[in-house]
Amino acid sequence: MSCVVYHAKENVTSPLISFIAGNARGGRSKLRTARVKFSTHGVSAASAAVASPSRSSEERVYEVVLKQAALVREQRRPELALDVKPAERSWDLLSEAYDRCGEVCAEYAKTFYLGTLLMTPERRRAVWAIYVWCRRTDELVDGPNASHITPKALDRWEKRLSDLFEGRPYDMYDAALSDTVNKYPVDIQPFRDMIEGMRLDLKKSRYQTFDELYLYCYYVAGTVGLMSVPVMGIAPESKASTESVYNAALALGIANQLTNILRDVGEDARRGRIYLPLDELELAGLSADDISRGKVTDKWRSFMKVQIERARMFFDEAEKGVAELSVASRWPVWASLLLYRQILDVIEANDYNNFTKRAYVGKAKKLVSLPVAYGRALMAPSSSLTGR
């Protein structure tokens, strides 16, 4: 699962979790509300999908899931236990680099940061390093200097990423992530894909179908789950397939991003962006102009009910995977999931007015959710993903 939720569309300041807590952004003629399901003979299915130029976004994304799951599966085999070698660079400098990452996480993702304190020191530091890289990447297009960012700047950031993975960090934050990817079976592709999501934000402000939107949600939020699971770890007693755990992590990222999109409809429209499937809007008797006008009507309420139902289905899929994580890693994931899911409840309570009212979970509800999340974190793997 993702341990942090970075959502490209809002500066990664919420809890990390597509697992990390989040800030990211935000069809076909028949709404696609099916859960993210793939058979466990997915390797051959994915191979067939590669050969097909018309494969769906879900099939394309699942190829990345399979690749990352294979890396983790190798690590879990006792005879191929990961050999964590001390980094060549000074541990004192690395320790300071990780501490700096922790400070950033504590400032911008407070709830998630508290949850990471229950993790082992090594996993905690690694998650902080991933969080900071995601936040820095997000701010390239959403931060104070976003107006000056060009495709070439993102190309340079991707080259910097490649250097980081090859052990050539540019600064202390890079050094922390470089050390992390040296210790854990983390693949570079999800990181590259997040940068691709930033590229989309430079050139695209409309999404015709949910298939298009799904791919965007993967880029800016689902990727975080694939980055984080290798660090958070899968419980030794889990009987779930590695692919299914990753699929649940991906679902959480998609759910969080869809929730961000539904919460920020009005804010995005004022920036000239619509992160909603245009064909589904048309099917509901609505248009982009209706979004700009920002009027809550019966048609809008009906449309929003379907969108919220879809987001909840992704949350349902995600829940099945949280219990399969290492016990020390579950609390921040559960906390993020429960808190984000409540945003959908608030949108409903606001009579679907996400044009002028921002749905947020109050401090009291957050405080109630934390012990609930902790209680769920103590539960053993449910085996709900066994054999899938």
N, C-alpha and C positions, 0 to 999 in steps of 0.2 A: 504494500500500500504506500501511498506517498506520505511522506512524513511532513510535508509542509505543503501548504497550498499556496502556490504563487499564482496569481492570476494576472496575466499580462495586462488586463485592461484596467486594473486599478492600482498600480504600484503595490508591490508585494508587501502589504502592511498587515494583512489579516493572518490568522493562524496558518502555518504551513501545512499543508497536507494535500492537494490532489493527492497526499497525506499532509504535508507540511501545512501550515495554515494559510489562508489566502487572500491574494489579490490578483485576479487575472481578468480576462475579459469575456467580455462578451463583445426535410422535406419533400418529401415528395407529396404528390396530390393526396396520397393517403399517409397520415402521420405515421412515422416509423417510431414506435415506442418499444420495440423489442429490446430486451436486455442484451448486454454485451455477452453473447454466448458463442463459444466455439468448442467444437468437439475436441477430445483429447487426442484424436488422430489429426490434430491441427497441423502437424509438420507437412504431411503430404498435401493437405488442403491448401496450406499457404504456398507451397511450391507451385501448385496449379494456378493459384491466384497471381503469382509473379509473372507467369507466362501470359496472363490475360490482361491486355491493356485496359479493359473495361472494368477491372475489379473495383469494388466499392472502397470507400475510405476506411471502413472497419477492417476489411481484408488487408489493406496496405499497412495499417497500424499494427495489425496482429503479427505481421512479419517481424516487426521490431520487438514485440512482446516475446515471440519465440526465441529470438536471438539472445535477448537478455536472460530469459529463463534458462537457456542452455548453459550460459556462463555460471549462473548460480547453482544449477543442478550439479555441475562438475565440482564446485566448491563443497557441496554437501556430501560428496562421496568420501568416506573416511580415508580410502587409500590415496585420495588426491587432495588432502586437506590443504588449505591455502597456507602458503609459506609467507608469513608477514615478515619481511626483512626490514631492519631499521633503515630509515631514510639516510642518504648520504649527507644531507644538509644538517646543520646544527639543530639539535633538539630544542635548545633554548629559544632559537628564533622561530622554530615551528610551533612551540608551545605558545609563544606570544601571538603568532598568527592565528592560531585556533582561538585564543582568548579574545582577540579582536573580533573574530566572527561571532563568538558568543555574545559580545556586547551589542553587535548589530541586531542579532536575533532577539535579544532581550528588549531592545528598544522598539522594534517594529512588529514583533509577533509575541507579545507578552505571554498569552495563554499557552501557546505552543512551547515557548521557551521553558516555562515551568514544568511542562510535561517531559521535556528532554532531560531534566535533572534526575529523573528516575532511571534513565538509561545508563548503561555502563559508560565510563568516562570516554573510552575510545569511540563508541558509537555516537555518543552525544556530540563530540567534537566534529566527527565526520558529517553529521546531519547539519550542524551549524555551517560548515564549509559549503555544503550544497545550497543551503538557504541563501547565503550571501551571494553566491554566483548567480542564482536565479533572480535575486533582487536587483543586482547590478545589470543583468541582461534586460530585465523588464524596464528599468529606468532609462535605458537607451532610447526607448520610444515613448515613455510616459513620464520621464523625469523632467527637471528644469531645463535641460538642454535638448529636449526632444526635437524642437523645431529645427535644430541644426544637424540632426542625424540623417545620413544618406545611406543608400544601399552599400556604398563602398566602406562606410564606417562599420557596418555589420559584417562585411567581408573580413575586415581587419580583426574584428572581435572573434570571428570564427577561426581565423589563423592563430590568434592568441590562444584559443581553446585547444587547438591541435598541439601547440607548443607545450601547453600546460599538461596535456595527457602524455606527452613525451618527456616530461620531467624538466621543462624549461619555463618555469613560472616567471611572470613579469613583476609581481609585487607580492606582498605578504598574503593577501587574500587568495591569490592564485596558488601560492605555495601550500596553503592549507588544503585546497582542493586537489592539487597535484599529489600531495601525500595520501589523501583519501582514496583517489582512484588507483593508487599504487597498492593500497592495502586491501581493497574490496573489488569484487568482480563487477565493476560498473562499466558499461559500454558507453562509448562516446556518442552513439547515434541519438539518444534522447536529448542530449545537450545541443547537438546540431539542429535537431528538430525544433527546439525551443527558439533558437535564433531564427529559424524559418518562420515561426509564428510572428516574430518581430518584423520580418520582411513583409509579411502579409499586411500588417497594420500600416505600413508605409504606402501600400498601393491598393488596398481593398477596404471598402467601407460597407459593402452589401454582400449578403449570402443568399443565393437563390433557393437552395434546398438544404434540408437538414444534413444530407451527406456532406455538403461543403462545410457547413457549420461544425459538424462532428470533427472533421479533420483539423479545423482551426482550434477547437477545444482541446484536442489531443496535443497540438503543438504548444499551446501556451499553458496548459495545466496538467493534462494526462501524462506528459513527459516526466513530471515531478515524481509520480509514483514509481515509474520505471527506474529513475535515478536513486530513489530512496530505499526500496525494498532490499537491495543487496546490503545496505548498511544496517537497516533496522533488524534484518534477520528473520528467518522463518523458524517457528518453534520446532525443536527436535522431535517432539511427539506428534507433530502435524502429519496427517495422512493425506492431505490435499496435494494435488499435483502442483509443481512449481508454476506451470502455465496458468492454472486457475487462480493462484494467489496474485500473480501479476495482472491477470485480467480484472480481478477485483480492485486492485490498486488503480488501474486505468479507469475503471468505472467511477471511482471516487473522484478522480481528477475531473472527469467529464461532468459529474454531478455538481461539483463545486463551481465549475466554470459556467454551467447552465444557470445555476443559482445566481451567480454574479451578474450574468446577462439579464436575467429577469428583474433583479433588484435595480439595475442601473439603466433601464430603458430610457427614461427621461433624460438623464445626464448624458448618455451616449448620443441621443437624438440631437441635443443641443451642440454636440461636437460634430454633427454631420454623419454619425455612424448608426447603423441599424444592425444589431447582431441577432436577428430573428429570421427564420426561413421565409423568404418573400412569397414562395408558392403556397405556404400554409396560411400566411396572412390573406392572400387572395382567396383561398378556399373558404376562409372565415368571413369574407365580404369586407376585408380591410385593405388598406394600401399604405405605402410609405408616408403619404401625406397625412393619413390618420395618426400615424405615430408622431409626426411633427406637430399636429394640432394638440395632441396630448389629452384627448377627452375620453373619459371612462364611459363606455356604452355597454349594452348587453352583448354586442358582438365581441367587444374587447374582453369582457369577462369570460365568455365562452372560450375564446382563443387562449387566454391565460390559464384556464383550468386544464386544458390539454397540455400546455407547456410545463406546468407544474407537475402534472401526473408523470410526464416523461422524466423530469429531473428526479422525482421520487423513485422511479423504477431503477435509475442508475444508482441511487443511494442504497436501495434494497440489495442490488447486486454487490455493492461495495461492502456492506455489512458482513456478508458471508466470508470475506477474506480477512477482516481485522483480527479475529480470534486465532488465525493461523500464524500471526507474527510472533516473534520472540516476546515473552511475557513482559520484559522490561520496556518494550517499544510500543506496547498497545495503547497506553493511556493518552499520549498526545494525539494519536490517530482517532481514537474514539471521541475525544473532546472536540476535535475539529469537525468530525462527521456530525455529531449531535448538534453542535452550535450552528453549523452551516445549514443543516436541514431545517432548523427553526426559522431561518430567514423566509423560507417558503410559507410557513404558517403566518408570519407577520404580513407578507404580501396579501394573503387572503384576508387577514384581519383588517387591512387597510382598504378593503373592497377593491382590490386589484389596481389601486392607484399607484403605479410605479412611475408615473410621469412627474409628479410634484412631491411625493412622499418617499423618503428613503427608508426601506425596511431594515431595521437593525434590532439585534437582540440586546435587551437591557442588561445591566450588570447583575441584577437580582437573578434573572434567568440563567445567566452565565454561571453564577456561583452555584446554583442548584444543579446545573448540568455536569459540573466537574466531578462531584462525588459519584454521580450516576456513571459517568465515563470510567472512573476508577474501578467501580464495582464490576463493570463489564470487562475491564482489562484483566481482572483476576480470574476470569472464567477460562477453563481449558478449551483448546480447540474443539469446535463443534462437529467437525468432520462433514460440514454441510457442503464442502467442495470436493469431497472424496469421489474419485472416479470420474470427475468431470473434465 
